[in-house]
Amino acid sequence: MPNAFITEDDGIITVTLDRDEKLNAINSSMTAVLWEAVNALSDRDDLRCLVITGRGRFFSAGIDMSDGPVSPRPPTDHPGWNFRRDYRRHHLLYDEFEVVEKPVVLAAQGTCLGAGLEMAVSCDFRFCTSEVQFGLPEVNIGVMPGSGGTSRLTRLVGPAWGKWMAMAGQRVTAEQAVRIGLVHEVYPAEEFMDRVYAFCRQLITVPAEVLGITKLAVDMYADVQDRTVQRHVDRIIVTGIRDSPEFQARTARFRAKED
C-alpha cells in the first residue's frame, strides 16, 4: 500500500500522506510522491495549485529515522560530505515549493511536527483544524531543525517564537499558530477539506501570471528591505502586466459592467 498518493481535480493537485500507523513519518517513498506532484505542478499549465494534506491522527510526526529522505549511510572517508549531499536533495524539495510560481497549500488535519512543520513553512498558505499542534522536537534528540525549521520558521513568526519552538522545543496550539502568523486560518474538522478547497478554487481564479509574479515579489520583498528598490520593482512588474491580454480582457469586462 502506498505511503502517499496523488489526486487531481479542476486544476488542483493534491498529495495525501497516508501512513497513519507511523503517524505519517516522512520516508523516501513519500518524498518521491511530493517531488512527482510539484514537478507536475511546475510543468503543466492545467495544474494551478498544490495541496498537501494527510490522513489519520497526525499530518506528520517528522522524518522516519529508519527510512527518511536522509537515511543513515555506510561509513565512508567523507561522512559529513555524503550526509550533506543527501540532505541537500531533501532541502531542494522544500526550496521547490517556494520557487514554483504557483501556490502550494498546506492542509494540516492533524498534529504537525519536525519535518512536517518544516514542509509547512515552505508552503505559501497554511490551514489546520482546531486540535492541531505544531512543534520542532529535534532539540530533544540533540540536533537543530535543519530543513527550514529554524530559518523559514523564524522568517514567518520572528525570533521570539522561533526560539520558543526551535530552541526550547515547545509546541504551539492552532489558536497560537494563527496569532503568531504560522497558520492563516483554522477550520472545523468536519468541513476542513471543503473549506481548504473552496479557498483554492477562489485563489486560482486569479490570472496565472499575476499569481506567479506576485508570489515572487512578496518573497523578494521579505528578503530585500530597501523600500526604494521595492517600489521600483512594483512599477516594473505592473508595467509588464498592464500589457498582458488577460489584463486587457478583464479590465474591458469591468468597464462594460460600469456602462
DOVEX-371378 format. One record per residue (C-alpha): residue number from 1; x, z, y. Coordinates in nm, 3 decimals, padded with zeros to 5 digits. Layout:
<ronus>
 kegu       x       z       y
  NUM       X       Z       Y
...
</ronus>
This chain:
<ronus>
 kegu       x       z       y
    1  00.000  00.000  00.000
    2  00.145 -00.094  00.343
    3  00.251  00.184  00.579
    4  00.118 -00.010  00.878
    5 -00.097 -00.318  00.930
    6 -00.184 -00.572  01.197
    7 -00.528 -00.688  01.311
    8 -00.630 -00.932  01.585
    9 -00.950 -00.967  01.784
   10 -01.022 -01.167  02.102
   11 -00.667 -01.172  02.232
   12 -00.583 -00.812  02.136
   13 -00.333 -00.749  01.856
   14 -00.334 -00.400  01.703
   15 -00.082 -00.218  01.487
   16 -00.225  00.075  01.293
   17  00.017  00.325  01.139
   18 -00.133  00.420  00.804
   19  00.078  00.677  00.624
   20 -00.120  00.998  00.653
   21  00.046  01.158  00.350
   22  00.371  01.156  00.552
   23  00.199  01.222  00.887
   24  00.279  00.863  00.986
   25  00.651  00.935  00.992
   26  00.815  00.612  01.104
   27  01.014  00.427  00.839
   28  01.182  00.087  00.826
   29  00.872 -00.097  00.699
   30  00.662  00.037  00.987
   31  00.930 -00.067  01.233
   32  00.925 -00.417  01.083
   33  00.548 -00.440  01.139
   34  00.589 -00.328  01.500
   35  00.855 -00.596  01.553
   36  00.625 -00.857  01.400
   37  00.346 -00.759  01.637
   38  00.548 -00.750  01.958
   39  00.715 -01.082  01.872
   40  00.372 -01.237  01.818
   41  00.255 -01.093  02.150
   42  00.557 -01.244  02.323
   43  00.538 -01.585  02.157
   44  00.164 -01.660  02.152
   45 -00.037 -01.738  02.465
   46 -00.363 -01.644  02.292
   47 -00.249 -01.283  02.250
   48 -00.280 -01.085  02.571
   49 -00.238 -00.719  02.477
   50 -00.085 -00.499  02.204
   51 -00.249 -00.172  02.093
   52 -00.059  00.078  01.877
   53 -00.261  00.347  01.703
   54 -00.273  00.541  01.377
   55 -00.493  00.671  01.101
   56 -00.500  01.032  00.987
   57 -00.402  01.369  01.124
   58 -00.103  01.254  01.332
   59 -00.029  00.947  01.539
   60  00.326  01.009  01.419
   61  00.537  01.311  01.329
   62  00.851  01.116  01.423
   63  01.124  00.942  01.226
   64  01.118  00.960  00.848
   65  01.459  01.118  00.798
   66  01.484  00.986  00.442
   67  01.394  00.625  00.528
   68  01.387  00.574  00.900
   69  01.497  00.293  01.128
   70  01.829  00.477  01.143
   71  01.883  00.578  00.781
   72  02.197  00.758  00.663
   73  02.473  00.511  00.576
   74  02.752  00.547  00.321
   75  03.076  00.690  00.464
   76  03.290  00.434  00.645
   77  03.601  00.430  00.860
   78  03.380  00.400  01.167
   79  03.073  00.622  01.108
   80  02.990  00.658  01.478
   81  03.019  00.285  01.541
   82  02.796  00.198  01.245
   83  02.538  00.460  01.338
   84  02.517  00.333  01.696
   85  02.481 -00.024  01.574
   86  02.175  00.066  01.364
   87  02.041  00.294  01.634
   88  02.067  00.014  01.891
   89  01.846 -00.206  01.674
   90  01.579  00.063  01.687
   91  01.621  00.103  02.064
   92  01.568 -00.269  02.111
   93  01.214 -00.239  01.973
   94  01.113  00.009  02.243
   95  01.304 -00.196  02.501
   96  01.096 -00.499  02.397
   97  00.775 -00.304  02.460
   98  00.898 -00.253  02.815
   99  01.017 -00.606  02.888
  100  00.744 -00.817  02.724
  101  00.532 -00.949  03.012
  102  00.206 -00.834  02.858
  103  00.052 -00.486  02.836
  104  00.138 -00.254  02.547
  105 -00.115  00.027  02.496
  106 -00.060  00.349  02.301
  107 -00.377  00.498  02.146
  108 -00.278  00.836  02.000
  109 -00.565  00.950  01.781
  110 -00.355  01.244  01.656
  111 -00.055  01.456  01.747
  112  00.248  01.260  01.867
  113  00.596  01.398  01.807
  114  00.958  01.286  01.818
  115  00.998  00.911  01.780
  116  00.620  00.879  01.811
  117  00.644  01.014  02.164
  118  00.950  00.801  02.232
  119  00.741  00.500  02.133
  120  00.459  00.622  02.355
  121  00.669  00.646  02.670
  122  00.791  00.289  02.624
  123  00.430  00.161  02.644
  124  00.253  00.065  02.965
  125 -00.064  00.268  02.910
  126 -00.127  00.580  02.701
  127 -00.454  00.728  02.577
  128 -00.530  01.018  02.344
  129 -00.807  01.241  02.213
  130 -00.853  01.598  02.333
  131 -00.698  01.751  02.021
  132 -00.365  01.571  02.054
  133 -00.039  01.746  02.133
  134  00.286  01.581  02.241
  135  00.633  01.713  02.167
  136  01.001  01.646  02.107
  137  01.117  01.882  01.832
  138  01.460  01.720  01.790
  139  01.643  02.011  01.959
  140  01.529  02.235  01.675
  141  01.745  02.037  01.430
  142  02.038  02.026  01.669
  143  02.010  01.683  01.830
  144  01.884  01.540  02.158
  145  01.593  01.292  02.158
  146  01.788  00.969  02.188
  147  01.541  00.679  02.170
  148  01.398  00.724  02.519
  149  01.262  01.072  02.455
  150  01.481  01.208  02.732
  151  01.531  00.917  02.972
  152  01.190  00.746  02.965
  153  01.002  01.075  02.947
  154  01.185  01.213  03.250
  155  01.118  00.891  03.440
  156  00.746  00.944  03.377
  157  00.700  01.319  03.420
  158  01.003  01.431  03.620
  159  01.293  01.662  03.532
  160  01.094  01.986  03.519
  161  00.861  01.868  03.243
  162  01.139  01.660  03.088
  163  01.338  01.979  03.036
  164  01.029  02.164  02.912
  165  00.975  01.909  02.637
  166  01.319  01.764  02.556
  167  01.539  02.066  02.625
  168  01.310  02.357  02.531
  169  01.122  02.166  02.262
  170  00.784  02.274  02.396
  171  00.465  02.084  02.321
  172  00.205  01.983  02.581
  173 -00.168  01.955  02.524
  174 -00.378  01.650  02.602
  175 -00.500  01.819  02.921
  176 -00.144  01.895  03.032
  177 -00.035  01.542  02.939
  178 -00.287  01.392  03.182
  179 -00.190  01.637  03.454
  180  00.182  01.559  03.435
  181  00.136  01.181  03.412
  182  00.224  01.138  03.045
  183 -00.125  01.014  02.950
  184 -00.368  00.808  03.157
  185 -00.699  00.916  03.001
  186 -00.833  01.147  02.730
  187 -01.133  01.009  02.538
  188 -01.366  01.184  02.290
  189 -01.259  01.131  01.929
  190 -01.593  00.983  01.824
  191 -01.565  00.697  02.075
  192 -01.189  00.685  02.113
  193 -01.103  00.333  01.997
  194 -01.418  00.185  02.154
  195 -01.304  00.323  02.490
  196 -00.947  00.203  02.439
  197 -01.059 -00.150  02.351
  198 -01.302 -00.153  02.646
  199 -01.005 -00.079  02.873
  200 -00.800 -00.356  02.707
  201 -01.080 -00.612  02.737
  202 -01.113 -00.538  03.107
  203 -00.735 -00.546  03.151
  204 -00.696 -00.895  03.005
  205 -00.947 -01.042  03.247
  206 -00.658 -01.027  03.494
  207 -00.470 -01.361  03.501
  208 -00.178 -01.351  03.258
  209  00.083 -01.450  03.516
  210 -00.030 -01.179  03.759
  211 -00.041 -00.916  03.486
  212  00.309 -01.001  03.365
  213  00.478 -01.027  03.703
  214  00.314 -00.705  03.825
  215  00.447 -00.521  03.520
  216  00.796 -00.646  03.603
  217  00.757 -00.550  03.968
  218  00.632 -00.196  03.902
  219  00.919 -00.124  03.664
  220  01.171 -00.270  03.907
  221  01.035 -00.060  04.194
  222  01.078  00.251  03.981
  223  01.447  00.164  03.950
  224  01.513  00.020  04.297
  225  01.421  00.283  04.553
  226  01.513  00.082  04.863
  227  01.179  00.023  05.039
  228  01.304 -00.280  05.230
  229  01.404 -00.452  04.906
  230  01.066 -00.363  04.757
  231  00.877 -00.523  05.047
  232  01.090 -00.837  05.032
  233  01.016 -00.872  04.661
  234  00.645 -00.818  04.730
  235  00.641 -01.110  04.970
  236  00.838 -01.338  04.738
  237  00.607 -01.267  04.444
  238  00.286 -01.312  04.641
  239  00.414 -01.638  04.791
  240  00.455 -01.783  04.442
  241  00.124 -01.652  04.311
  242 -00.075 -01.796  04.602
  243  00.024 -02.145  04.492
  244 -00.096 -02.099  04.135
  245 -00.407 -02.291  04.011
  246 -00.555 -01.963  03.883
  247 -00.539 -01.803  04.228
  248 -00.685 -02.110  04.395
  249 -00.973 -02.129  04.146
  250 -01.056 -01.759  04.166
  251 -01.048 -01.746  04.545
  252 -01.266 -02.058  04.560
  253 -01.525 -01.888  04.337
  254 -01.508 -01.575  04.554
  255 -01.567 -01.774  04.872
  256 -01.859 -01.959  04.711
  257 -02.031 -01.626  04.641
  258 -01.999 -01.529  05.008
  259 -02.165 -01.851  05.133
</ronus>
